Amino acid sequence: MAKAIENMNLEELQAHQKEVEAALKGYEKKRKTEALAAVRETARQHGFTLEDLLGTKGPAKSGAKGVAKYANPADPSQTWTGRGRQPNWVKEALEAGKSLESMAI
């Protein structure tokens, strides 16, 4: 027979609290998954995808990186667009007396 809540000690109550919180999260996740599946099916029945209706193409990509303008003379695979923070190799080359133009691609 299950122990009455009133007769439980603190540790037992906290353990049950964690179990209930986990069950609630699982329940909400299941409901969201079911709702999403239903919406996708409704969109499909009308000849669309959910992405068509929402105007999205999946997860948003980060901003465009831009075209590399500078390359590390010691390691040409390391490049920089000239925007944002200067990579360490650019800083080191500038400190060594090289010009930014000498690293231009």
Buried (B, 14 or more C-beta within 10 A) or exposed (E): EEEEEEEEEEEEEEEEEEEEEEEEEEEEEEEEEEEEEEEBEEBEEEEEEBEEEEEEEEEEEEEEEEEEBBBBEEEEEBBBEBEEEBBEBBEEBBEEEEEBEEBEE
